[in-house]
C-alpha cells in the first residue's frame, strides 16, 4: 500500500499544515515540492486526482495518514 502524509490533501493551506505539524511553512513547502516532483504533479488538486486515478483512494476518501 502506498502511504502519503495526510497533510498533503487534508490541510486547507501550507500555513495550516505547518501550524498543525509544528514546523515552518518552508518545511511544508519543501516536502510538498518533493512529493509533487516524485509523482509528476504541481498542486494538491493534481495530487488528489492522481491518487484517485491510480486507485490509491476513492472519490472523497483521504489517503492513509503517515
TORVO-692355 format. One record per residue: residue number from 0; residue in one letter; x, y, z of N, C-alpha, C, O in turn. Coordinates in Angstrom, 2 decimals. Each point is the difference from the previous one (the first is absolute). Layout:
# TORVO-692355
+-----+-----+---------+---------+---------+---------+---------+---------+---------+---------+---------+---------+---------+---------+
!   n ! res !     n_x !     n_y !     n_z !    ca_x !    ca_y !    ca_z !     c_x !     c_y !     c_z !     o_x !     o_y !     o_z !
+-----+-----+---------+---------+---------+---------+---------+---------+---------+---------+---------+---------+---------+---------+
! NUM !   A !       X !       Y !       Z !       X !       Y !       Z !       X !       Y !       Z !       X !       Y !       Z !
...
+-----+-----+---------+---------+---------+---------+---------+---------+---------+---------+---------+---------+---------+---------+
END
This chain:
# TORVO-692355
+-----+-----+---------+---------+---------+---------+---------+---------+---------+---------+---------+---------+---------+---------+
!   n ! res !     n_x !     n_y !     n_z !    ca_x !    ca_y !    ca_z !     c_x !     c_y !     c_z !     o_x !     o_y !     o_z !
+-----+-----+---------+---------+---------+---------+---------+---------+---------+---------+---------+---------+---------+---------+
!   0 !   X !    0.84 !   -1.18 !    0.00 !   -0.84 !    1.18 !    0.00 !    0.88 !    1.25 !    0.00 !    1.00 !    0.07 !    0.71 !
!   1 !   X !   -1.39 !    0.89 !   -1.51 !    0.70 !    1.28 !   -0.06 !   -0.54 !    0.88 !    1.11 !   -1.22 !    0.07 !    0.19 !
!   2 !   X !    2.10 !    0.60 !    0.53 !   -0.44 !    0.89 !    1.08 !    0.53 !    1.39 !   -0.27 !    1.15 !    0.17 !   -0.41 !
!   3 !   X !   -1.99 !    0.82 !    0.64 !    0.36 !    1.40 !   -0.20 !   -0.25 !    0.76 !    1.28 !   -0.92 !   -0.33 !    0.74 !
!   4 !   X !    1.73 !    1.35 !   -0.48 !   -0.31 !    0.85 !    1.16 !   -1.40 !    0.59 !   -0.19 !   -0.28 !    0.61 !   -1.03 !
!   5 !   X !   -0.56 !   -0.78 !    2.01 !   -1.39 !    0.46 !   -0.12 !   -0.10 !    1.50 !   -0.24 !   -0.94 !    0.45 !   -0.66 !
!   6 !   X !    1.88 !    0.33 !    1.18 !   -0.09 !    1.45 !   -0.17 !    0.06 !    0.42 !   -1.45 !   -0.44 !    1.10 !   -0.34 !
!   7 !   X !    0.96 !   -1.96 !   -0.55 !    0.12 !    0.39 !   -1.40 !   -1.35 !    0.25 !   -0.64 !   -0.09 !    0.74 !   -0.98 !
!   8 !   X !   -0.96 !   -1.35 !    1.50 !   -1.33 !    0.25 !   -0.55 !   -1.00 !    0.47 !    1.04 !   -1.06 !    0.52 !   -0.36 !
!   9 !   X !    1.36 !   -0.68 !    1.64 !   -0.96 !    0.37 !    1.04 !    0.06 !    1.47 !    0.39 !   -1.05 !    0.62 !    0.19 !
!  10 !   X !    2.22 !   -0.06 !   -0.07 !    0.12 !    1.38 !    0.49 !   -0.53 !    0.99 !   -1.02 !    0.13 !   -0.20 !   -1.21 !
!  11 !   X !   -0.74 !    1.27 !    1.71 !   -0.57 !    1.00 !   -0.89 !    1.07 !    0.87 !   -0.64 !   -0.25 !    0.64 !   -1.03 !
!  12 !   X !    1.44 !   -0.60 !    1.61 !    1.10 !    0.79 !   -0.55 !    1.32 !   -0.51 !    0.58 !    0.03 !   -0.76 !    0.97 !
!  13 !   X !    1.05 !    1.19 !   -1.60 !    1.32 !   -0.37 !    0.52 !    0.19 !    0.57 !    1.41 !    0.60 !   -0.63 !    0.86 !
!  14 !   X !   -1.13 !    1.83 !   -0.64 !    0.11 !    0.63 !    1.32 !   -0.74 !   -0.84 !    1.04 !    0.50 !   -0.20 !    1.11 !
!  15 !   X !   -1.68 !   -0.30 !   -1.47 !   -0.77 !   -0.83 !    0.93 !    0.73 !   -1.32 !    0.28 !    0.04 !   -0.47 !    1.14 !
!  16 !   X !    0.55 !   -0.11 !   -2.19 !    0.76 !   -1.24 !    0.19 !    1.19 !    0.23 !    0.91 !    0.28 !   -0.80 !    0.88 !
!  17 !   X !    0.44 !    1.91 !   -1.10 !    1.17 !    0.32 !    0.83 !   -0.40 !    0.15 !    1.46 !    0.67 !   -0.51 !    0.89 !
!  18 !   X !   -1.76 !    1.22 !   -0.66 !   -0.47 !    0.21 !    1.36 !   -0.38 !   -1.34 !    0.65 !    0.36 !   -0.26 !    1.15 !
!  19 !   X !   -1.08 !   -0.56 !   -1.89 !   -0.44 !   -1.29 !    0.51 !    1.18 !   -0.92 !    0.33 !   -0.03 !   -0.74 !    0.98 !
!  20 !   X !    1.07 !    0.80 !   -1.83 !    1.15 !   -0.88 !    0.18 !    1.07 !    0.57 !    0.92 !    0.90 !   -0.72 !    0.43 !
!  21 !   X !   -1.00 !    2.02 !   -0.13 !    1.00 !    0.64 !    0.86 !    1.33 !    0.20 !   -0.71 !    1.06 !   -0.05 !    0.63 !
!  22 !   X !   -1.12 !    0.29 !   -1.95 !    1.20 !    0.25 !   -0.78 !   -0.18 !    1.31 !   -0.76 !   -1.08 !    0.59 !    0.02 !
!  23 !   X !    2.15 !   -0.13 !   -0.67 !   -0.10 !    1.25 !   -0.74 !   -0.72 !   -0.22 !   -1.32 !   -0.06 !   -1.11 !   -0.52 !
!  24 !   X !   -0.49 !    2.20 !    0.00 !   -0.66 !   -0.07 !   -1.30 !    1.00 !   -0.38 !   -1.08 !   -0.38 !   -0.62 !   -1.00 !
!  25 !   X !    1.65 !    0.99 !    1.18 !    1.04 !   -0.39 !   -0.97 !    0.19 !   -1.52 !   -0.03 !    0.21 !   -0.57 !   -1.06 !
!  26 !   X !   -0.29 !   -0.07 !    2.21 !    0.12 !   -1.45 !    0.06 !   -1.15 !   -0.66 !   -0.74 !    0.21 !   -0.94 !   -0.76 !
!  27 !   X !   -1.41 !    1.44 !    0.97 !   -1.17 !   -0.54 !   -0.71 !    0.17 !    0.17 !   -1.50 !   -0.25 !   -0.92 !   -0.77 !
!  28 !   X !    0.68 !    2.10 !    0.35 !    0.21 !    0.25 !   -1.42 !    1.03 !   -0.92 !   -0.62 !   -0.20 !   -0.52 !   -1.09 !
!  29 !   X !    1.30 !    0.33 !    1.80 !    1.06 !   -0.88 !   -0.49 !   -0.50 !   -1.43 !   -0.14 !    0.24 !   -0.65 !   -1.02 !
!  30 !   X !   -0.93 !    0.17 !    2.02 !   -0.51 !   -1.38 !   -0.04 !   -1.05 !   -0.16 !   -1.09 !   -0.01 !   -1.01 !   -0.71 !
!  31 !   X !   -0.87 !    2.00 !    0.57 !   -1.03 !   -0.06 !   -1.03 !    0.64 !   -0.04 !   -1.39 !   -0.40 !   -0.81 !   -0.84 !
!  32 !   X !    1.38 !    1.68 !    0.60 !    0.67 !    0.01 !   -1.31 !    0.65 !   -1.34 !   -0.30 !   -0.03 !   -0.47 !   -1.14 !
!  33 !   X !    0.62 !   -0.15 !    2.15 !    0.64 !   -1.30 !   -0.17 !   -1.03 !   -1.07 !   -0.39 !    0.22 !   -0.78 !   -0.92 !
!  34 !   X !   -1.33 !    0.75 !    1.64 !   -1.07 !   -0.96 !   -0.29 !   -0.56 !    0.24 !   -1.39 !   -0.17 !   -0.94 !   -0.78 !
!  35 !   X !   -0.11 !    2.19 !    0.47 !   -0.58 !    0.34 !   -1.31 !    0.95 !   -0.39 !   -1.13 !   -0.43 !   -0.56 !   -1.00 !
!  36 !   X !    1.72 !    0.84 !    1.16 !    0.98 !   -0.32 !   -1.03 !    0.08 !   -1.50 !   -0.24 !    0.07 !   -0.46 !   -1.14 !
!  37 !   X !   -0.09 !   -0.30 !    2.21 !    0.09 !   -1.46 !   -0.14 !   -1.20 !   -0.56 !   -0.74 !    0.11 !   -1.01 !   -0.70 !
!  38 !   X !   -1.26 !    1.65 !    0.85 !   -1.23 !   -0.50 !   -0.63 !   -0.35 !    0.72 !   -1.29 !   -0.95 !   -0.37 !   -0.69 !
!  39 !   X !    1.71 !    1.41 !    0.37 !   -0.27 !    0.73 !   -1.23 !   -1.24 !    0.87 !    0.05 !   -0.67 !    0.18 !   -1.02 !
!  40 !   X !    0.35 !    0.34 !    2.19 !   -1.15 !    0.91 !    0.15 !    0.50 !    1.36 !    0.46 !    1.13 !    0.13 !    0.46 !
!  41 !   X !   -2.00 !    0.89 !   -0.58 !    0.40 !    1.36 !    0.37 !   -0.83 !    0.62 !    1.10 !    0.29 !    1.11 !    0.45 !
!  42 !   X !   -1.33 !   -1.80 !    0.00 !   -0.87 !    0.58 !    1.03 !   -0.65 !   -1.12 !    0.82 !    0.05 !   -1.17 !   -0.37 !
!  43 !   X !   -0.66 !    1.58 !    1.48 !   -0.70 !   -0.99 !    0.82 !   -1.23 !   -0.53 !   -0.73 !   -0.39 !   -1.15 !    0.21 !
!  44 !   X !   -0.22 !    1.96 !   -1.05 !   -1.15 !   -0.46 !   -0.79 !    0.47 !   -1.09 !   -0.97 !   -0.64 !   -1.05 !   -0.12 !
!  45 !   X !    1.75 !    1.31 !   -0.57 !    0.54 !   -1.02 !   -0.91 !    0.42 !   -1.25 !    0.77 !   -0.17 !   -1.11 !   -0.50 !
!  46 !   X !    0.70 !    1.29 !    1.71 !    0.38 !   -1.15 !    0.82 !   -1.24 !   -0.84 !    0.32 !    0.02 !   -1.22 !   -0.15 !
!  47 !   X !   -1.10 !    1.87 !    0.59 !   -1.23 !   -0.72 !    0.32 !   -0.53 !   -0.74 !   -1.22 !   -0.42 !   -1.15 !    0.10 !
!  48 !   X !    0.44 !    1.82 !   -1.26 !   -0.46 !   -0.65 !   -1.24 !    0.89 !   -1.19 !   -0.35 !   -0.49 !   -1.05 !   -0.41 !
!  49 !   X !    1.80 !    1.23 !    0.57 !    0.95 !   -1.08 !   -0.29 !   -0.27 !   -1.20 !    0.91 !   -0.02 !   -1.14 !   -0.47 !
!  50 !   X !   -0.16 !    1.38 !    1.75 !   -0.26 !   -1.09 !    0.95 !   -1.28 !   -0.73 !   -0.35 !   -0.08 !   -1.23 !    0.10 !
!  51 !   X !   -0.94 !    1.98 !   -0.53 !   -1.27 !   -0.61 !   -0.40 !    0.19 !   -0.84 !   -1.27 !   -0.46 !   -1.14 !   -0.07 !
!  52 !   X !    1.13 !    1.71 !   -0.94 !    0.22 !   -0.69 !   -1.27 !    0.80 !   -1.28 !    0.18 !   -0.21 !   -0.98 !   -0.72 !
!  53 !   X !    1.14 !    0.99 !    1.66 !    0.84 !   -1.18 !    0.25 !   -0.69 !   -1.01 !    0.91 !    0.55 !   -1.08 !    0.26 !
!  54 !   X !   -1.74 !    1.41 !    0.23 !   -0.74 !   -0.91 !    0.86 !    0.48 !   -0.03 !    1.44 !   -0.35 !   -0.90 !    0.76 !
!  55 !   X !    1.17 !    1.88 !   -0.39 !    0.50 !    0.06 !    1.37 !   -1.13 !    0.41 !    0.94 !   -0.10 !   -0.52 !    1.11 !
!  56 !   X !   -0.73 !    1.43 !   -1.55 !   -1.16 !    0.44 !    0.77 !   -1.19 !    0.11 !   -0.95 !    0.16 !    0.25 !   -1.19 !
!  57 !   X !   -1.35 !   -0.44 !    1.73 !   -1.21 !    0.19 !   -0.78 !   -0.48 !    1.42 !    0.11 !    0.57 !    0.78 !    0.76 !
!  58 !   X !   -1.61 !   -0.42 !   -1.50 !   -0.53 !    1.36 !    0.06 !   -0.39 !    0.38 !    1.43 !   -0.72 !   -0.74 !    0.67 !
!  59 !   X !    1.21 !    1.88 !   -0.22 !   -0.34 !    0.49 !    1.34 !    0.78 !   -0.64 !    1.13 !   -0.12 !    0.43 !    1.15 !
!  60 !   X !    0.92 !   -1.44 !   -1.43 !    0.81 !   -0.65 !    1.04 !    1.29 !    0.77 !    0.21 !    0.46 !    0.72 !   -0.89 !
!  61 !   X !    0.11 !   -0.88 !    2.06 !    1.30 !    0.58 !    0.32 !    1.04 !   -1.11 !   -0.05 !   -0.31 !   -1.14 !    0.34 !
!  62 !   X !    1.54 !    1.44 !   -0.75 !    1.04 !   -1.03 !    0.06 !    0.28 !   -0.36 !    1.44 !   -0.22 !    0.81 !    0.91 !
!  63 !   X !    0.71 !   -2.02 !   -0.69 !    0.34 !   -0.44 !    1.34 !    1.07 !    0.90 !    0.59 !    1.02 !    0.24 !   -0.64 !
!  64 !   X !   -1.25 !    0.28 !    1.84 !    0.95 !    0.90 !    0.65 !    1.31 !   -0.72 !    0.27 !    0.02 !   -1.20 !    0.29 !
!  65 !   X !    1.06 !    1.95 !   -0.41 !    1.33 !   -0.56 !    0.26 !    0.80 !    0.97 !    0.82 !    1.15 !   -0.28 !    0.33 !
+-----+-----+---------+---------+---------+---------+---------+---------+---------+---------+---------+---------+---------+---------+
END
